[in-house]
Every structure is written in C-alpha cells, then in structure tokens.
Amino acid sequence: MSVDHRTVDQGWLADLRASLADDFATQTARLRELTELNADTGDPGEAHNQAALLVSTRRNIEQITGALNRISDGTYGACEKCRRDIPAERLEVLPHARFCVPCQEKHNR
C-alpha cells in the first residue's frame, strides 16, 4: 500500500504534523541541554559521546524540519528522486523518509 501524496488523508497528516512538532520541541530541548552541558570533564570518551549526541540530535532536527516542510509544500510522501509515492508502511516507521526503498538504497551507495 502506498500513500498517494496528492490525496493523503488530512486528519492523518494533521496528526503527523502535531507528532513531528512535538518531536521537534523535544529534540530542540535536548540540543539546548547538550549544548549547555558542554563542560569539559577531561575524559576523552565522554567528549566523544557528547559530540556524537550533538550530531545525532542535530540530524534528527534536520529530518523533522524536512518532513514538516514537505507536509507544508504538499510533497510529503513523494520520493525526492523518482517522485513515486513512498509506501505507507515506510512512512509509519520512518515519518521523515525522503526516498522510497529502491532510491534510498541507491542513495546510500
């Protein structure tokens, strides 16, 4: 089953938008917290963990923002490469998906 990005259920889309907005707020708060905790403990392992958490949180924020932008401009659910509809199952698991599975596999190479 695919989500036709041109006729997607508006109620579902509104729920998704709200969920993504909540995730955005959570990730933004996490980023603020991680940035404020930038105290140097002298432990290189801890510094590495902190840097990895910052990168991961920023990536999450970018992915959420991208999904929200695609919802706003009406392209949510369309593969950015081939323009085919992304399967609903993929979007349920990965709501910020930008590509269908075949295009994602090509993109990762």
CORKA-V764693 format. One record per pair of residues at least 24 apart in sequence whose C-alpha atoms are under 6 Angstrom apart, sorted by the first residue. I is the first residue (numbers start at 1). GAP is how many residues later the second one is. D is the distance in Angstrom with one decimal. If there is no record, write none. Layout:
i & gap & d
I & GAP & D
I & GAP & D
//
This chain:
i & gap & d
1 & 86 & 5.8
2 & 83 & 6.0
2 & 84 & 5.9
2 & 85 & 3.9
2 & 86 & 5.0
3 & 82 & 5.9
3 & 84 & 5.8
3 & 85 & 5.1
4 & 81 & 5.7
5 & 71 & 5.9
5 & 72 & 4.8
5 & 73 & 5.8
63 & 33 & 5.8
67 & 29 & 5.0
//
